[in-house]
Amino acid sequence: MQNFELTILGCSSATPTSKRNPTAQLLNIAERFFLIDCGEATQIQLRRYKLKFQRINHIFISHLHGDHYLGLLGLLSSMHLLGRTAELHLYCPAELQEIIEVQYKHSETRLNYQLIYHHHTYENDVVLFEDEKVLVTSIVLNHRIPCCGFKFTEKPLLANISKDTITYYNIPVEQILPIKKGADLTLPDGSIIPNEKLVVSKQEPRSYAYCSDTCYDETIIPCIKDVTLLYHEATFLHEKLERAKETHHTTALQAGQIAQKASVKKLMIGHYSARYKDLQPLLDEARSVFDNTVLAIEGEQTKL
């Protein structure tokens, strides 16, 4: 089974604390490394957890609040100084390109590698990246400024055929791949062996939905329905609901409600306000609605 692993690099909201950094995550799907948001200290966190940032070829920035991108310029510069030559794809608000180019203009910096921009269109289900292993699509979020979430979906894996089955039916080599893709087997006497009798049951494709900054908004439910893991911000406890509404954020209780209504397999909450030293009340509140909830904790890896 191929890798599908999420590492939390930062889980704080607008301001970092002595124990929590602003938002950043690293997702590894089949050795494709996707950096999701890039708050301050992201490159330090990558080093701390011994993650090789030169393997990152795709960076996704949700929106232009500083706690989600202020670590990006430093990371791009370090990649340059350490000799990167491979192209890097940046999926981001169009204005971020201007911010980066102004910085490099005035520092007279010319990157050794090509930085390729893909600007958000703020439409749901737009394909941002696709190859034979992974599909990444957009989720429009309801925040104070334009904001884009991301859904990462594993392409369906080929089914397996046991050696005993191949031997028993004397399956020719050239027919193995079609059978893995779903074909039946026609024997020399014309009888047909249905595919389900030939292959080991397939694993359901795994998926991860990232909903960074957003107020409670049920319109995202069709985009995230049935995902394996949902990351949803939970900046406040529900007693701070009015503050959440003012700042276009979500409470832990509301994050649980979204997870329940979307029938996700597992919920991870994060983007905690710096006011909360103890995160257990946030977890308890989300679990009061959706039991299979965990906290985003820096350095922890979640295998899907």
NORBELGI-V740442 format. One record per pair of residues at least 12 apart in sequence whose ideal C-beta (glycine too) atoms are under 8 Angstrom apart, sorted by the first residue. I is the first residue (numbers start at 1). GAP is how many residues later the second one is. D is the distance in Angstrom with one decimal. If there is no record, write none. Layout:
# NORBELGI-V740442
[[I;GAP;D] [I;GAP;D]]
This chain:
# NORBELGI-V740442
[[1;156;7.8] [1;202;6.6] [2;27;7.4] [2;28;4.2] [2;29;7.9] [2;131;7.2] [2;152;7.6] [2;155;7.4] [3;25;5.1] [3;26;6.6] [3;27;6.0] [3;28;6.4] [3;300;8.0] [4;24;7.4] [4;25;5.3] [4;26;7.6] [4;150;6.1] [4;202;4.9] [4;204;7.6] [4;299;6.9] [4;300;4.3] [5;22;7.4] [5;23;4.7] [5;296;5.6] [5;297;6.9] [5;298;5.1] [5;299;7.2] [6;19;6.2] [6;20;7.4] [6;21;5.2] [6;22;7.9] [6;202;6.4] [6;223;7.1] [6;225;7.9] [6;295;6.9] [6;296;4.6] [6;298;7.1] [7;18;6.7] [7;19;4.5] [7;20;7.8] [7;21;7.7] [7;42;6.4] [7;44;6.6] [7;292;7.5] [7;293;7.5] [7;294;5.0] [7;295;8.0] [8;17;5.8] [8;262;7.2] [8;288;4.8] [8;289;6.1] [8;290;5.3] [8;291;6.9] [8;292;5.6] [8;294;7.9] [9;12;6.9] [9;15;3.9] [9;16;6.0] [9;17;6.1] [9;33;5.7] [9;36;4.0] [9;37;6.7] [9;40;7.3] [9;289;6.5] [10;12;4.9] [10;13;5.1] [10;14;4.3] [10;15;7.8] [10;27;7.8] [10;29;4.9] [10;31;6.9] [10;32;6.7] [10;35;6.4] [10;288;6.4] [11;12;6.9] [11;259;4.2] [11;260;6.8] [11;261;6.3] [11;284;7.8] [11;285;4.2] [11;286;6.8] [11;287;5.8] [12;27;7.8] [12;55;7.3] [12;259;7.3] [12;260;6.1] [12;262;6.4] [13;54;6.5] [13;220;7.8] [13;222;5.2] [13;236;7.7] [13;258;4.8] [13;259;6.1] [13;260;5.3] [13;261;6.8] [14;51;7.2] [14;52;7.9] [14;53;5.1] [14;260;7.6] [15;52;7.5] [15;259;4.9] [16;23;7.7] [16;24;6.4] [16;25;7.2] [16;51;7.9] [16;258;7.6] [17;257;5.0] [20;252;6.8] [20;254;7.6] [20;278;6.6] [21;18;6.2] [21;19;6.7] [21;20;4.7] [21;21;7.7] [21;24;6.2] [21;277;6.5] [22;17;2.7] [22;18;5.4] [22;19;7.3] [22;44;7.8] [22;45;3.8] [22;46;7.1] [22;48;7.3] [22;49;7.4] [23;14;4.6] [23;16;4.9] [23;44;6.0] [23;45;5.4] [23;189;6.4] [23;247;7.3] [23;248;6.2] [24;12;7.2] [24;13;5.3] [24;14;5.4] [24;15;5.2] [24;18;4.2] [24;21;6.5] [24;47;6.6] [25;12;6.7] [25;185;7.2] [25;206;7.5] [26;20;7.1] [26;25;5.8] [26;30;7.4] [27;125;6.1] [27;181;6.4] [29;104;6.5] [29;105;5.0] [29;123;6.3] [29;125;6.2] [30;103;4.3] [30;104;6.8] [30;124;7.6] [32;25;7.4] [32;26;7.4] [32;99;7.4] [32;101;6.5] [32;102;5.7] [33;22;4.7] [33;23;4.7] [33;24;6.9] [33;25;7.6] [34;22;7.4] [34;24;5.0] [34;25;7.7] [34;26;6.4] [34;102;7.4] [34;118;6.8] [35;18;7.7] [35;21;4.9] [35;23;7.3] [35;24;4.5] [35;25;7.0] [35;40;8.0] [36;24;5.0] [36;26;7.7] [36;114;6.5] [36;174;5.5] [37;23;7.2] [37;24;6.1] [37;25;5.6] [37;31;4.5] [37;32;7.0] [37;175;6.3] [38;21;6.5] [38;23;6.6] [38;30;7.2] [38;31;5.6] [38;32;7.8] [38;33;4.5] [38;34;4.3] [38;37;6.0] [39;27;7.8] [39;28;4.9] [39;29;5.9] [39;30;7.3] [39;31;6.2] [39;32;5.2] [40;26;7.9] [40;27;7.5] [40;30;5.0] [40;31;4.9] [41;30;6.1] [42;29;3.8] [42;30;7.7] [42;32;7.9] [42;33;5.9] [43;28;6.5] [43;31;5.8] [43;32;4.6] [43;35;5.6] [45;253;6.9] [46;29;7.9] [48;251;7.5] [49;250;5.6] [53;22;6.6] [53;25;7.5] [53;26;6.9] [54;25;6.4] [54;28;6.8] [54;30;5.8] [54;32;7.8] [56;32;7.5] [57;29;6.6] [57;30;7.4] [57;31;6.2] [57;32;6.3] [58;30;7.8] [58;31;4.8] [58;33;7.0] [58;71;6.1] [58;78;7.9] [59;13;7.2] [59;29;6.9] [59;30;7.2] [59;31;5.1] [59;32;7.0] [59;33;7.8] [60;31;4.7] [60;32;7.6] [60;68;7.4] [60;76;7.6] [60;90;5.3] [60;150;7.9] [61;29;7.0] [61;30;6.9] [61;31;4.1] [61;32;7.0] [61;35;6.1] [62;79;7.3] [62;85;5.5] [62;86;5.5] [62;87;6.4] [62;88;7.5] [62;148;7.6] [62;150;4.2] [62;151;6.9] [63;30;6.4] [63;78;7.9] [63;80;6.3] [63;82;5.8] [63;83;6.3] [63;84;3.9] [63;85;6.8] [63;149;7.1] [63;150;6.4] [64;29;5.3] [64;31;6.1] [64;32;6.3] [64;35;7.9] [64;81;6.4] [65;80;6.9] [65;148;6.7] [68;144;6.5] [68;145;7.4] [69;23;7.7] [69;27;6.6] [72;24;7.9] [72;28;7.6] [73;27;6.7] [73;30;5.7] [76;12;7.6] [76;24;7.3] [76;35;7.1] [76;39;7.1] [77;32;7.2] [79;34;7.0] [80;29;7.3] [80;31;4.9] [80;32;5.4] [80;33;6.9] [83;29;6.7] [84;28;6.1] [84;29;4.8] [85;27;5.7] [85;28;5.3] [86;27;6.0] [87;26;6.0] [87;27;4.3] [87;28;7.6] [87;29;5.8] [88;25;6.0] [88;26;7.3] [88;27;5.4] [88;28;7.0] [89;27;4.9] [89;29;6.3] [89;40;7.4] [90;25;6.1] [90;26;6.9] [90;27;5.4] [90;28;6.8] [91;27;4.6] [91;29;7.1] [91;37;5.3] [91;38;7.4] [91;59;7.9] [92;25;6.8] [92;26;7.4] [92;27;6.9] [92;28;6.7] [93;26;6.9] [93;27;5.6] [93;53;6.4] [93;55;7.8] [94;23;7.9] [94;25;4.1] [94;26;7.4] [96;21;7.9] [97;20;5.0] [97;22;7.4] [100;15;7.5] [120;18;6.9] [120;26;7.1] [120;28;4.6] [121;17;7.5] [122;16;7.7] [122;18;5.3] [122;24;5.5] [122;26;6.3] [123;15;6.6] [123;17;6.6] [124;13;7.9] [124;14;6.4] [124;15;6.3] [124;16;5.3] [124;98;7.8] [124;99;5.5] [125;12;5.1] [125;13;6.7] [125;98;6.6] [126;12;4.4] [128;22;7.0] [132;23;6.4] [133;21;7.0] [133;22;5.5] [134;18;6.4] [134;19;7.1] [134;20;6.5] [134;21;6.5] [135;17;7.7] [135;18;4.7] [135;20;6.4] [136;14;6.0] [136;15;7.0] [136;16;5.3] [136;17;7.6] [137;13;7.4] [137;14;5.0] [137;16;7.4] [137;86;7.7] [138;12;6.6] [138;13;7.7] [139;12;5.8] [139;70;6.6] [139;71;7.8] [139;72;6.5] [139;81;5.7] [139;84;4.6] [139;85;6.8] [140;79;8.0] [140;80;7.6] [141;70;6.1] [141;71;6.8] [141;72;6.6] [141;73;3.9] [141;76;7.2] [141;79;6.9] [142;72;5.1] [142;73;5.2] [142;75;4.1] [142;77;7.5] [142;106;6.8] [143;70;4.6] [143;71;5.4] [143;72;7.1] [143;105;4.8] [144;69;8.0] [144;103;7.0] [144;104;4.3] [147;65;6.6] [147;66;5.5] [147;67;6.6] [149;60;6.8] [149;61;5.4] [149;62;4.5] [149;63;6.1] [149;65;7.4] [149;71;7.3] [149;74;7.8] [150;59;7.5] [150;60;4.8] [151;56;6.5] [151;57;7.2] [151;58;4.7] [151;59;7.5] [151;72;6.3] [151;73;6.8] [151;76;6.9] [152;55;6.6] [152;56;4.7] [152;57;7.8] [152;58;7.6] [153;52;6.2] [153;53;7.8] [153;54;4.5] [154;51;4.3] [154;52;4.8] [154;53;6.8] [155;50;6.6] [156;46;6.9] [156;49;5.2] [157;45;6.3] [157;46;5.8] [157;48;7.2] [158;19;7.9] [158;22;4.2] [158;23;6.5] [158;44;7.9] [159;20;7.8] [159;21;5.2] [159;23;7.6] [159;36;7.9] [159;40;3.7] [159;41;6.2] [159;42;7.5] [159;43;4.8] [160;20;7.4] [160;39;6.4] [160;40;4.4] [161;15;6.2] [161;18;6.1] [161;19;6.5] [161;37;6.0] [161;38;5.6] [161;39;7.4] [162;38;6.7] [165;33;5.8] [169;16;6.1] [169;18;7.1] [169;24;6.4] [169;29;7.3] [171;14;6.4] [171;27;7.8] [179;16;6.4] [179;19;5.5] [179;20;6.6] [180;19;6.8] [182;13;5.6] [183;12;6.3] [184;14;7.9] [185;13;5.9] [206;22;4.5] [206;23;8.0] [206;98;4.5] [207;19;7.8] [207;20;4.4] [207;21;5.1] [207;22;7.6] [208;19;6.6] [208;20;6.5] [208;21;5.0] [208;22;7.9] [208;23;7.3] [208;96;6.5] [209;14;7.1] [209;15;4.2] [209;18;4.5] [209;20;7.4] [209;21;4.9] [209;22;6.9] [209;55;7.5] [210;21;5.0] [211;13;7.1] [211;19;7.0] [211;20;6.5] [211;21;4.7] [211;22;6.5] [211;47;7.9] [212;21;6.0] [212;59;6.9] [213;20;5.8] [213;35;7.1] [213;36;6.6] [213;58;6.8] [214;18;7.9] [214;19;6.4] [214;34;7.1] [214;35;7.5] [214;36;6.2] [215;29;6.9] [215;30;6.5] [215;33;4.5] [215;34;6.4] [215;35;6.2] [216;28;7.9] [216;34;5.5] [216;35;7.7] [216;38;4.2] [216;41;7.4] [216;42;7.1] [218;40;7.2] [218;43;6.6] [220;38;7.2] [220;42;7.8] [221;37;7.0] [221;40;5.6] [221;41;4.7] [224;34;7.8] [224;38;4.8] [224;40;6.5] [225;37;4.9] [225;38;6.1] [225;39;7.7] [226;36;7.3] [226;37;5.5] [226;38;6.7] [226;39;7.5] [227;35;7.4] [227;37;5.1] [227;38;7.0] [228;36;7.6] [228;37;5.0] [228;38;6.8] [228;76;5.0] [229;35;7.3] [229;36;6.8] [229;37;5.0] [229;38;7.8] [229;39;6.2] [229;73;6.8] [229;75;5.6] [230;28;7.6] [230;29;5.6] [230;32;6.8] [230;34;4.3] [230;36;7.2] [230;37;5.2] [230;38;7.0] [231;37;4.7] [231;38;7.8] [231;39;6.3] [231;65;6.8] [232;18;6.7] [232;23;4.3] [232;26;5.9] [232;27;6.7] [232;35;6.4] [232;36;7.6] [232;37;6.2] [233;16;6.4] [233;17;5.3] [233;22;7.0] [233;36;7.3] [233;37;6.5] [233;38;3.8] [234;16;5.9] [234;17;6.6] [234;18;4.0] [234;20;7.7] [234;21;4.3] [234;35;3.7] [234;36;6.9] [234;37;6.7] [234;38;7.1] [234;48;5.7] [234;52;6.2] [235;12;7.4] [235;14;4.0] [235;15;6.4] [235;16;7.6] [235;36;5.3] [235;37;6.7] [235;38;5.1] [236;13;6.3] [236;14;7.7] [236;15;5.0] [236;16;7.4] [236;37;5.8] [237;14;6.2] [237;15;6.1] [237;16;7.8] [237;39;7.6] [237;44;6.0] [237;45;6.3] [237;48;5.9] [238;13;4.3] [238;14;6.8] [238;15;4.1] [238;16;7.2] [238;47;6.1] [240;33;7.9] [249;22;7.6] [251;34;7.3] [252;17;5.9] [252;29;7.9] [252;30;4.3] [252;31;7.4] [252;33;4.1] [252;34;4.4] [253;32;5.0] [253;33;6.8] [253;35;6.9] [253;36;6.1] [255;12;6.6] [255;14;5.1] [255;31;5.4] [255;35;8.0] [255;38;7.9] [256;29;7.2] [256;30;4.0] [256;31;6.9] [256;32;6.8] [256;33;3.3] [256;34;3.9] [256;37;6.3] [257;32;5.4] [257;33;7.6] [259;27;7.8] [259;30;7.7] [259;31;4.3] [259;34;7.1] [260;29;5.6] [260;30;4.8] [265;27;7.1] [266;26;5.0] [266;27;7.6] [266;28;7.0] [267;19;6.6] [267;23;5.4] [267;25;6.5] [267;26;4.4] [267;27;7.4] [268;25;7.4] [268;26;5.3] [268;27;7.3] [268;28;5.3] [268;34;7.1] [269;13;6.3] [269;14;7.2] [269;17;5.3] [269;24;6.3] [269;25;7.8] [269;26;6.3] [269;27;6.6] [270;25;7.3] [270;26;3.2] [271;25;7.9] [279;16;5.4] [282;13;7.3] [283;12;5.3]]
